[in-house]
Amino acid sequence: MSIHKYLRERFFPHIWCAGCGHGTVLNGLIRAIESLGLSRNEIVMVSGIGCSSRITGYLDFHTLHTLHGRALAFATGIKLSKPELNVIVPMGDGDALAIGGNHFIHAARRNIAMTALVMNNRIYGMTGGQFSPLSGCGMTATTAPYANIDPDFDVAALATAAGASFVARTTTFHVKEMIDLIRQAILHDGFSVVEILSQCPTYFGRKNKMGGAVEMLNWYKERTTPLGSKAKQNDPSLIERGIFMQVDKPEYCSQYEKILQKAQSANSQTKE
């Protein structure tokens, strides 16, 4: 299977650090798209600002590299104007849930048919290693040299509570699982969220003495477990992976189209 057709090879080599998990996410995403047989012209990718947001520059789709935290707002406009397109929104943890948190919960509430990929490396990697809303208590960062005291969000719980109709979590260690979950998210007719735990050895790993990329990937292997497993019962600190929410509910763009038809009908009757 050739994936080169999806890449803007003129922009390589990429700018990600050695061992960064975001390249694995890029690989998984294009393999999921390839398995679906989607044309590049059927896809729009929208990103904000951050290490994760560079993914749009490397993929040869219709792409927008927008403002920090505003990717979902731009994506909403695209989807409403061209609902037939597959809109994919890769975001970092800070991009999605700090400055972009309000857009995130309202996109989920509306259930707009978009795929939000939250590439969670628990740090602001591009701007110097500041702590993010997903760093967690006790973690060290450049802006928390004596350890962070802010509790972190549970992305799956937040997305589910806000109204997302497809919610999943995986890691860059579990590549086949990642590809399958991204594939299902794209196919789902509603707001889909896939949280992908992605290692940042340069800042998060180094600051928190978690080792390099190999050690961090092994941590994902050992400290995560499939949803509903007995291992979670024995060790509640394990992070669960899998599909947390998958329901059919009214999709926003289809409902908006009905409103437009009613308005057009009422306007025609007024003119008559």
VENQUIDA-V370858 format. One record per pair of residues at least 24 apart in sequence whose ideal C-beta (glycine too) atoms are under 10 Angstrom apart, sorted by the first residue. I is the first residue (numbers start at 0). J is the second residue. D is the distance in Angstrom with one decimal. If there is no record, write none. Layout:
i->{I I}
j->{J J}
d->{D D}
//
This chain:
i->{0 0 0 0 1 2 2 2 2 2 3 3 4 4 4 4 5 5 5 5 5 5 5 5 5 5 5 6 6 6 7 7 7 7 7 7 7 8 8 9 9 10 10 10 10 10 11 13 13 13 13 14 14 14 14 14 15 15 15 15 15 15 15 15 16 16 16 16 16 16 16 17 17 17 17 18 18 18 18 18 18 18 18 18 18 18 18 19 19 19 19 19 19 19 19 19 19 19 19 20 20 20 20 20 20 20 20 20 20 20 20 20 20 20 20 20 20 21 21 21 21 21 21 21 21 21 21 21 21 21 21 21 21 21 22 22 22 22 23 23 23 23 23 23 23 23 23 23 23 24 24 24 24 24 24 24 24 24 24 24 24 24 25 25 25 25 25 25 25 26 26 26 26 27 27 27 27 27 27 27 27 27 27 27 27 27 27 27 28 28 28 28 28 28 28 28 28 28 28 28 28 29 29 29 29 29 29 29 30 30 30 30 30 30 31 31 31 31 31 31 31 31 31 31 31 31 31 32 32 32 32 32 32 32 32 33 33 34 34 34 34 34 35 35 35 35 35 37 37 38 40 41 41 41 42 42 42 42 42 42 43 43 43 43 43 43 43 43 43 43 43 44 44 44 44 44 44 44 44 44 45 45 45 45 45 45 45 45 45 45 45 45 45 45 45 45 45 46 46 46 46 46 46 46 46 46 46 46 47 47 47 47 47 47 47 47 47 47 47 47 47 48 48 48 48 48 48 48 48 49 49 49 49 49 49 49 49 49 49 49 49 49 49 50 50 50 50 50 50 50 50 50 50 50 50 50 51 51 51 51 51 51 51 51 51 51 51 51 51 51 51 51 52 52 52 52 52 52 52 53 53 54 54 54 54 54 55 55 55 58 58 60 60 60 61 62 63 66 66 66 67 67 67 67 67 67 67 68 68 68 68 68 68 68 68 68 68 68 69 69 69 69 70 70 70 70 70 70 70 70 71 71 71 71 71 71 71 71 71 71 71 71 71 72 72 72 72 72 73 74 74 74 74 74 74 75 75 75 75 75 75 75 75 77 78 78 78 78 78 78 78 78 79 79 79 79 79 80 81 82 82 82 82 82 82 82 82 83 84 84 85 85 85 85 85 86 86 86 86 86 86 87 87 87 87 87 87 87 87 88 88 88 88 88 88 88 89 89 89 89 89 89 89 90 90 90 90 90 91 91 91 91 91 91 91 91 91 91 91 91 91 91 92 92 92 92 92 92 92 92 92 92 92 92 92 92 92 92 92 92 93 93 93 93 93 93 93 93 93 93 93 93 93 93 94 94 94 94 95 95 95 95 95 95 95 95 95 96 96 96 96 96 96 96 96 97 97 97 97 97 97 97 98 100 100 100 100 103 103 103 103 103 103 103 103 104 104 104 104 104 104 105 105 105 106 106 106 106 106 106 106 107 107 107 107 107 107 107 107 107 107 107 107 107 108 108 108 108 108 108 109 109 109 109 109 109 109 109 109 109 109 110 110 110 110 110 110 110 110 110 110 110 110 110 110 110 110 110 111 111 111 111 111 111 111 111 112 112 112 112 112 112 112 112 112 112 112 112 113 113 113 113 113 113 113 113 114 114 114 114 114 114 114 114 114 114 114 115 115 115 115 115 115 115 115 115 115 115 116 116 116 116 116 116 116 116 116 116 117 117 117 117 117 117 117 117 117 117 117 117 118 118 118 118 118 118 118 119 119 119 119 119 119 119 119 119 119 120 120 120 120 120 120 120 120 120 120 120 120 121 121 121 121 121 121 121 121 121 121 122 122 122 122 122 122 122 123 123 123 124 124 124 124 124 125 126 127 128 128 128 128 128 128 129 130 130 130 131 132 133 133 134 134 134 135 137 138 138 138 138 139 139 139 139 139 139 140 140 140 140 141 141 143 144 146 152 153 153 153 153 154 154 154 154 154 154 155 155 155 155 155 155 155 155 155 155 155 156 156 157 157 158 158 158 158 158 158 158 159 159 159 159 160 161 161 162 162 162 162 163 163 163 163 163 163 163 163 163 164 164 164 164 164 164 164 164 164 164 164 164 165 165 165 165 165 165 165 165 165 165 165 166 166 166 166 166 166 166 166 166 166 166 167 167 167 167 167 167 167 167 167 167 167 167 168 168 168 168 168 168 168 168 168 168 168 168 168 169 169 169 169 169 169 169 169 169 170 170 170 170 170 170 170 170 170 170 170 170 170 170 171 171 171 171 171 171 171 171 172 172 172 172 172 172 172 172 172 172 172 172 173 173 173 173 173 173 173 176 176 176 177 179 180 180 180 183 183 184 184 187 187 187 187 187 188 188 188 188 188 188 189 189 189 189 189 189 189 189 190 190 190 191 191 192 192 193 194 194 194 196 196 196 196}
j->{29 30 33 34 33 26 29 30 32 33 29 59 29 33 39 59 29 30 32 33 37 39 42 57 58 59 60 57 58 59 55 56 57 58 59 60 62 57 59 57 59 53 56 57 58 59 57 53 54 56 57 50 53 56 57 125 50 51 53 54 57 124 199 201 50 124 199 200 201 202 212 200 201 211 212 198 199 200 201 204 210 211 212 213 214 215 216 50 51 118 120 124 171 197 198 199 200 201 212 50 51 118 119 120 170 171 172 195 196 197 198 199 200 212 215 216 219 49 50 51 52 53 54 57 89 91 118 120 124 171 195 197 198 199 54 57 171 197 118 170 171 172 174 177 195 197 198 212 216 51 54 89 116 118 169 171 174 177 181 193 195 197 51 53 54 57 58 89 118 171 174 177 178 116 169 171 173 174 175 176 177 178 179 180 181 182 193 195 54 58 87 89 114 116 177 178 181 182 185 193 195 54 57 58 59 60 178 181 174 175 177 178 181 182 87 114 177 178 179 180 181 182 183 184 185 186 193 58 60 85 87 178 181 182 185 178 182 178 179 181 182 185 85 181 182 185 186 85 185 85 84 83 84 85 84 85 86 87 114 185 73 74 77 78 81 84 85 86 87 88 113 70 74 85 86 87 88 89 114 116 69 70 71 72 73 74 75 76 77 78 86 87 88 89 90 113 115 70 73 74 87 88 89 90 91 94 116 118 71 72 73 88 89 90 91 93 94 95 98 99 102 90 91 93 94 98 99 125 126 89 90 91 92 93 94 95 118 120 123 124 125 126 131 91 94 118 120 122 123 124 125 126 197 199 201 202 89 90 91 92 93 94 95 116 117 118 119 120 124 125 195 197 88 89 90 91 94 118 125 89 125 87 89 90 116 118 87 88 89 87 89 84 85 87 86 87 88 94 98 99 91 93 94 97 98 99 126 93 94 95 96 97 98 99 100 101 102 103 94 98 99 102 94 95 99 102 103 106 113 115 95 99 101 102 103 104 105 106 107 111 113 115 190 99 101 102 105 106 102 102 106 111 113 114 115 102 105 106 109 111 113 251 252 113 106 111 112 113 250 251 252 255 111 251 252 255 256 252 252 111 112 250 251 252 253 255 256 252 112 113 112 113 114 185 186 111 112 113 114 115 185 113 114 115 116 181 184 185 191 113 114 115 116 117 191 192 114 115 116 117 118 193 195 115 116 117 118 119 116 117 118 119 120 121 122 123 124 125 131 133 197 199 117 118 119 120 121 122 123 124 131 132 133 134 151 152 154 194 196 197 119 120 121 122 123 124 125 126 129 130 131 132 133 134 118 123 125 131 119 131 132 133 152 154 158 192 194 131 132 133 151 152 154 157 158 123 129 130 131 132 133 152 132 132 152 157 161 152 154 157 158 161 163 190 192 157 158 160 161 162 163 161 162 190 158 161 162 163 190 192 251 157 158 159 160 161 162 163 164 166 189 190 191 192 160 161 162 163 190 251 161 162 163 189 190 249 250 251 252 254 255 161 162 163 164 165 188 189 190 191 246 248 249 250 251 252 253 254 163 189 190 191 250 251 252 255 164 165 185 187 188 189 190 191 250 251 252 253 184 185 189 190 191 192 251 252 165 181 183 184 185 186 187 190 191 192 193 154 158 163 165 166 184 190 191 192 193 194 177 180 181 184 191 192 193 194 195 197 152 154 155 157 158 168 192 193 194 195 196 197 171 193 194 195 196 197 199 151 152 154 168 170 194 195 196 197 199 171 195 196 197 198 199 200 201 202 203 204 215 147 151 196 197 198 199 202 203 204 207 199 201 202 203 204 206 207 199 202 203 197 199 201 202 203 202 202 202 199 201 202 203 205 206 202 202 203 206 203 157 194 196 203 206 207 207 207 203 206 207 209 202 203 205 206 207 208 202 203 206 207 202 206 206 206 207 194 194 238 239 243 192 193 194 195 196 243 192 193 194 226 238 239 240 241 242 243 244 243 244 192 194 190 191 192 193 194 243 244 192 243 244 246 244 190 192 189 190 244 248 187 189 190 191 192 243 244 246 248 188 189 190 191 192 244 245 246 247 248 249 250 189 190 191 192 193 242 243 244 245 246 247 190 191 192 193 194 241 242 243 244 245 246 191 192 193 194 195 226 240 241 242 243 244 245 192 193 194 195 196 223 226 238 239 240 241 242 243 193 194 195 196 219 223 240 241 242 194 195 196 197 198 215 216 218 219 220 222 223 238 240 195 196 197 198 212 215 216 219 196 197 198 215 216 217 218 219 220 221 223 240 216 219 220 223 225 240 241 225 240 241 240 242 240 241 242 242 245 242 245 242 245 246 247 250 247 248 249 250 252 253 244 245 246 247 248 249 250 251 248 250 251 244 245 243 244 242 238 240 243 222 223 238 240}
d->{9.8 7.6 6.0 8.8 8.7 7.7 5.0 6.7 9.0 6.3 9.6 9.4 9.2 8.9 7.6 7.3 4.5 9.4 6.9 7.4 9.8 6.8 9.3 9.0 5.9 5.8 7.5 6.1 6.7 6.1 9.6 6.9 5.8 6.8 4.9 9.4 9.0 8.7 8.7 10.0 9.8 9.1 5.6 5.7 9.7 9.7 7.1 7.1 9.1 8.6 6.1 8.2 6.1 8.9 9.5 9.1 6.5 9.5 7.1 9.3 9.6 8.9 9.7 9.4 8.2 7.7 7.7 7.1 4.4 8.7 9.1 7.8 8.2 8.7 7.5 6.8 8.5 4.4 7.6 8.1 10.0 5.8 2.9 7.9 9.8 7.8 8.9 6.9 9.6 9.8 7.9 7.7 9.2 7.5 7.1 6.4 7.4 7.3 7.6 9.8 9.6 7.5 9.4 6.6 8.1 3.8 8.8 7.7 7.7 3.3 4.4 7.4 9.0 7.6 8.0 8.0 8.9 9.6 6.0 5.7 9.6 7.5 6.6 9.9 8.6 8.8 5.9 7.8 8.9 8.4 9.1 5.8 9.3 8.8 9.0 9.0 8.9 9.4 9.9 9.3 4.3 8.7 6.5 7.8 8.6 7.3 8.9 9.8 9.1 7.7 7.1 7.4 6.9 5.6 9.8 6.5 9.6 7.3 8.7 9.6 5.5 6.0 9.7 9.2 5.4 6.3 7.2 8.6 9.7 9.5 7.6 9.1 8.7 9.5 8.8 8.1 9.7 5.9 8.7 9.2 4.4 4.8 9.3 8.9 6.1 9.4 9.8 8.0 7.6 7.8 7.4 7.6 9.4 7.2 8.6 8.3 5.8 9.6 9.2 9.7 9.5 10.0 9.5 6.9 9.8 9.6 9.5 9.7 8.7 9.4 9.1 5.1 8.5 8.7 9.7 9.6 8.2 4.9 7.7 8.4 4.0 4.2 8.8 8.4 6.7 9.7 9.8 9.0 8.6 8.5 8.5 9.7 8.3 8.3 7.3 9.5 9.7 7.3 8.9 9.5 5.8 9.8 8.7 9.6 6.2 6.4 7.2 6.3 7.8 9.6 8.8 7.9 6.4 5.5 7.0 4.9 7.9 6.5 10.0 8.9 9.6 7.6 5.5 8.4 7.7 5.2 7.3 5.1 7.4 9.3 9.5 9.3 8.9 9.3 7.8 4.9 7.3 6.8 9.5 9.5 9.1 4.8 7.8 9.1 5.1 4.3 9.3 9.4 6.8 9.6 6.7 7.6 5.1 8.3 9.2 8.6 10.0 5.4 9.3 9.4 9.3 7.0 5.3 6.8 9.0 8.0 9.5 10.0 8.5 9.5 8.6 8.6 8.9 6.0 7.8 9.4 4.4 8.1 8.3 6.5 9.5 9.6 8.5 9.2 6.4 9.0 9.8 7.4 8.8 9.6 7.6 4.0 8.8 6.6 4.8 9.4 8.6 9.5 7.2 7.1 5.1 7.9 9.7 6.3 9.4 8.0 7.4 9.2 8.7 4.4 4.8 9.3 9.1 7.7 9.4 9.7 5.5 6.1 4.0 8.4 9.4 6.7 8.8 8.0 8.6 4.0 9.1 7.9 8.5 8.8 9.3 7.7 9.9 6.8 7.2 6.9 6.5 9.1 8.3 9.2 8.4 9.5 4.9 9.8 8.5 8.0 9.2 9.5 7.0 9.2 9.3 10.0 9.2 8.1 9.7 9.6 9.7 9.8 8.9 9.4 9.6 8.4 6.2 9.0 5.5 7.6 9.6 8.2 5.7 7.8 9.0 6.9 3.2 3.3 7.8 8.5 6.7 8.9 9.0 8.1 6.8 6.7 6.9 8.0 6.8 7.8 9.6 9.8 9.8 8.6 7.9 6.5 9.4 4.2 6.2 9.8 8.1 4.6 9.2 8.5 7.4 6.8 9.3 8.4 9.4 5.1 9.0 8.4 9.4 9.0 7.7 8.0 5.4 9.5 8.4 8.0 8.7 6.4 7.9 5.9 7.6 8.6 9.5 8.7 9.5 5.6 6.6 5.8 9.9 8.2 5.9 9.7 7.9 8.1 6.1 6.4 9.5 9.7 9.5 9.3 7.4 8.8 9.2 4.1 7.6 8.2 7.2 9.4 9.7 9.7 8.6 8.6 7.5 6.0 9.4 8.3 7.6 4.4 7.1 9.5 9.6 7.3 4.7 8.3 6.8 8.7 8.8 7.0 9.4 5.8 6.8 4.9 6.8 9.3 9.9 9.8 9.0 8.2 4.5 8.4 6.2 9.9 9.2 6.6 6.8 5.7 6.9 9.5 9.9 7.7 5.6 7.7 7.0 9.8 8.9 7.7 7.6 8.2 7.7 9.3 8.8 9.8 6.4 7.4 4.5 6.7 6.3 7.8 8.5 9.8 4.8 6.6 4.1 8.2 8.9 8.5 8.0 8.7 9.7 9.1 9.7 9.5 9.4 8.1 5.1 9.1 9.4 8.8 7.9 8.9 4.1 6.8 7.9 9.3 8.8 9.0 9.7 9.0 8.5 9.5 8.8 9.0 9.6 8.1 9.9 9.0 9.1 7.7 4.8 6.7 9.3 5.7 7.2 7.5 9.8 8.6 9.8 10.0 6.2 5.1 9.0 9.7 9.9 7.3 8.5 8.7 9.9 9.9 9.2 7.9 7.7 7.3 9.1 9.6 8.4 7.4 8.5 8.5 4.2 8.1 9.3 7.9 9.1 10.0 9.6 8.4 9.1 8.2 5.7 9.2 8.9 8.3 5.5 8.4 8.5 3.7 4.8 4.0 8.5 8.7 9.4 5.2 9.7 7.1 9.8 5.5 4.4 8.6 8.5 9.2 9.7 7.5 10.0 9.7 7.2 9.9 9.0 4.4 9.2 9.1 9.3 9.8 5.9 7.3 5.5 9.7 9.1 4.8 4.9 9.8 9.7 5.9 6.8 5.8 5.4 9.4 9.9 8.9 9.9 7.9 5.4 9.9 7.3 4.4 6.5 9.3 9.1 9.9 9.7 7.7 5.4 5.7 7.0 8.0 5.1 7.4 6.1 8.3 9.5 9.7 8.9 6.1 7.1 9.5 9.5 9.6 8.5 7.4 9.8 4.7 5.2 9.3 7.9 8.5 4.7 8.1 7.1 9.8 8.1 8.0 9.8 9.7 8.3 7.1 6.7 4.9 7.3 9.1 9.8 9.8 7.1 8.0 9.1 8.2 5.4 8.3 6.3 9.9 9.9 5.7 9.8 10.0 8.5 9.0 6.5 7.1 4.6 6.9 9.6 9.4 8.9 9.5 8.5 5.4 8.7 4.8 9.8 9.6 9.6 6.7 8.7 9.2 5.6 6.5 5.4 6.2 9.7 9.4 9.3 7.8 4.8 6.5 3.8 9.5 9.6 8.2 5.9 9.2 9.3 9.8 7.7 8.2 9.0 9.3 7.2 9.3 5.3 9.9 8.8 5.3 8.9 4.9 4.2 9.2 7.8 9.2 9.5 8.0 9.8 9.7 5.0 6.7 5.4 7.7 9.6 9.9 7.8 8.4 7.9 3.6 7.6 8.5 6.3 8.9 10.0 9.4 9.4 9.4 9.8 9.0 9.5 7.7 9.7 9.1 9.7 8.8 7.6 7.8 5.7 9.8 9.9 8.9 9.6 4.6 5.5 8.5 7.4 7.8 6.0 8.5 7.7 7.5 8.9 8.9 9.6 9.9 9.3 9.5 10.0 9.7 7.1 9.5 4.3 9.9 9.7 9.5 7.7 9.8 6.3 9.3 9.8 8.0 9.6 9.4 9.4 4.4 7.7 7.9 9.8 8.9 9.7 8.1 9.2 4.2 9.7 7.9 8.1 7.5 8.6 6.0 4.7 9.8 9.8 8.7 9.1 9.2 7.3 9.5 8.1 9.7 7.5 4.7 7.0 4.9 9.3 6.5 9.5 9.9 8.2 3.5 6.1 7.4 9.4 6.7 7.3 5.1 7.2 5.2 9.4 8.2 6.1 7.3 3.9 6.9 8.2 7.4 9.0 6.3 5.3 8.0 10.0 9.1 7.7 4.9 8.1 8.1 9.9 7.2 4.5 4.0 7.8 9.7 7.9 7.2 4.9 7.2 9.2 9.1 8.1 6.6 4.8 6.5 8.2 8.2 8.9 7.4 4.4 7.7 7.4 8.4 8.3 7.5 7.0 5.3 7.0 8.7 6.9 6.9 7.6 5.7 7.4 9.2 8.5 5.3 7.9 9.8 9.3 6.7 4.1 7.6 8.6 9.7 8.0 9.2 4.0 8.1 9.4 5.9 8.4 6.7 6.5 6.8 5.1 6.3 9.1 8.8 6.8 6.9 8.3 10.0 8.7 8.8 4.7 7.8 8.6 4.1 5.1 9.5 7.9 9.8 9.8 7.3 8.1 7.6 9.4 6.6 10.0 8.8 6.8 8.1 9.5 9.8 8.7 8.1 7.1 7.4 7.8 9.3 9.6 10.0 7.1 9.6 9.0 9.6 7.5 9.3 9.8 5.3 9.5 8.2 9.8 9.3 8.0 7.6 6.3 8.6 5.3 8.4 9.6 8.4 8.1 9.6 9.1 9.1 8.5 9.5 9.9 9.3 9.4 9.5 7.4 7.4 8.6}
//
